[in-house]
Amino acid sequence: MNAHDDDDRTPGDKPSLQDQAERFSRKLTDSAQQIWLAGVGVFARAQAEGTRVFDDLVKEGEAVDARNREQAGGTPRWRDNVEEHLGEAREKATGTWDKVEKAFDDQVQGVLKRLHIPTAEDVAALNARIDALNARVNRAEARNASPNADPRPGTHQSPGSDP
C-alpha cells in the first residue's frame, strides 16, 4: 500500500468520482513519467552504442590501413579505400542517430498530445489571437474616449435633464 492509497474508506465503500479521477490522474502521470524515462534511456543507449560502434570501426580501419601499407608499400590507394569505408560508416552512424532522435521526438510528441499539452504552435496561435483582440479593444477604447465620438446607445441625455 502506498501513500496514495491511504484514505478513510471502509472495504465495502465505492470510491467517489473524485477519488477515481485522482487515481486515474496519478496513473497517467506515472505512465507519462515512465515513457519519458524510457525515451531518455533509448537516447542514452543509442548515443553510447553509436559512439562505441564508431570507435570500433575507427580501430578496425586503422588496423586495415596498417596491414595494407605493409603489403602495398604505402600506396595511397589503400588509404583512400579505408577512408572511403570510414566515411560510409560515419554516414551510417549519423543516419542511425538521426532515426533514433526522430523516434524519440515522435514518442515525446505523442505523449504530450495524449496529455493534451499544447505545442509551441498552439501557444503561438493563441498569442496571435490575444494580440488581435487587444488591438480591437484598444481601438474601441480610443473611439469611446474621443470627444467627437457618437454617444453610445442608452447614454444620450435629453436637453435640460440633469446628469
Protein Blocks (a to p, Z undefined) as FASTA:
>chain_A
ZZklgccbdfklccdfklmmmmmmmmmmmmmmmmmmmmmmmmmmmmmmmmmmmmmmmmmm
mmmmmmmmmmnnopaklmmmmmmmmmmmmmmmmmmmmmmmmmmmmmmmmmmmmnopacfk
lmmmmmmmmmmmmmmmmmmmmmmmpmkbccdehiaccehiaZZ
